[in-house]
Amino acid sequence: MIIYFNLFMFFRILVCFFLGAVASLYIYITKGYFYIPLGQIKRAIVFGCVAGSTITLYALVVNVIDKFSTKKSPPTNPE
């Protein structure tokens, strides 16, 4: 499960970096210079970690619920 946790975090951090790069590209097109502030990089890492953690926690909760729901007794044959 640790591998999935790391993959979710990595993917979310990449998504945040991509959104920041799109915003920087927009600034480059409108104002003529490429600008990526350090705060934006830190924010992308923090938001990516938070989003990855919440998605992983959700997946764990759903798996636990599925395990408990499959342990119910099988239906009896009404004959």
FENFEN-V610340 format. One record per backbone hydrogen bond with DSSP energy under -0.5 kcal/mol. CO is the residue of the C=O (numbers start at 1). NH is the residue of the N-H. E is the energy in kcal/mol with one decimal. If there is no record, write none. Layout:
co:CO nh:NH e:E
co:CO nh:NH e:E
//
This chain:
co:1 nh:5 e:-2.1
co:2 nh:6 e:-2.4
co:3 nh:7 e:-2.4
co:4 nh:8 e:-2.8
co:5 nh:9 e:-2.2
co:6 nh:10 e:-2.7
co:7 nh:11 e:-2.7
co:8 nh:12 e:-2.5
co:9 nh:13 e:-2.5
co:10 nh:14 e:-2.2
co:11 nh:15 e:-2.2
co:12 nh:16 e:-2.3
co:13 nh:17 e:-2.4
co:14 nh:18 e:-2.5
co:15 nh:19 e:-2.4
co:16 nh:20 e:-2.1
co:17 nh:21 e:-2.4
co:18 nh:22 e:-2.2
co:19 nh:23 e:-2.0
co:20 nh:24 e:-2.3
co:21 nh:25 e:-2.3
co:22 nh:26 e:-2.0
co:23 nh:27 e:-2.0
co:24 nh:28 e:-2.3
co:25 nh:29 e:-2.4
co:26 nh:30 e:-2.5
co:27 nh:31 e:-3.0
co:27 nh:32 e:-0.7
co:27 nh:33 e:-0.6
co:28 nh:32 e:-1.3
co:33 nh:35 e:-0.6
co:37 nh:41 e:-1.1
co:38 nh:42 e:-2.2
co:39 nh:43 e:-2.5
co:40 nh:44 e:-2.0
co:41 nh:45 e:-1.9
co:42 nh:46 e:-2.5
co:43 nh:47 e:-3.0
co:44 nh:48 e:-2.1
co:45 nh:49 e:-2.1
co:46 nh:50 e:-2.4
co:47 nh:51 e:-2.7
co:48 nh:52 e:-2.5
co:49 nh:53 e:-2.2
co:50 nh:54 e:-2.3
co:51 nh:55 e:-2.2
co:52 nh:56 e:-2.1
co:53 nh:57 e:-2.6
co:54 nh:58 e:-2.3
co:55 nh:59 e:-2.3
co:56 nh:60 e:-2.4
co:57 nh:61 e:-2.4
co:58 nh:62 e:-2.5
co:59 nh:63 e:-2.2
co:60 nh:64 e:-2.3
co:61 nh:65 e:-2.4
co:62 nh:66 e:-2.3
co:63 nh:67 e:-2.1
co:64 nh:68 e:-2.1
co:65 nh:69 e:-2.2
co:66 nh:70 e:-1.7
co:67 nh:71 e:-0.7
co:69 nh:72 e:-0.8
co:76 nh:78 e:-0.7
co:77 nh:79 e:-1.6
//
